[in-house]
Amino acid sequence: MLEEQLKEVIEKFGLKDEKAITFGHPKMKMKWILPLPGITVYSFEQFQPFFIYFDEEGITFFPLDLNNKYRVMGKSFVAWNDLKSFNFKKRLNYGR
């Protein structure tokens, strides 16, 4: 599903380098846990996935709609000149 949406984002927004885009999401925070006999119920804060595109001008975020098959909801841009620092955490790709 994400691969289809990735292709759609690249075409729709005319992104030049398809290797400069990745999937991301904020760290999920748990709101509460309800342990019941035989089952445990968890509640998380809203999860917002997005694609991130890096180019020479800055970083573009494309938030994805969870209720509509991960369709792109819009676009948000941050110029490199507007950033004071930038950190990322590399995820391990198991099974690849």
ABEGO torsion letter per residue (X at the ends): XAAAAAAAAAAAAGBABAAABBBBBBBBBBABBBBBBGBBBBBBBBBBBBBBBBBAAEBBBBBBBAABGGBBAEBBBBBAAABABBBBBBBBBBGX
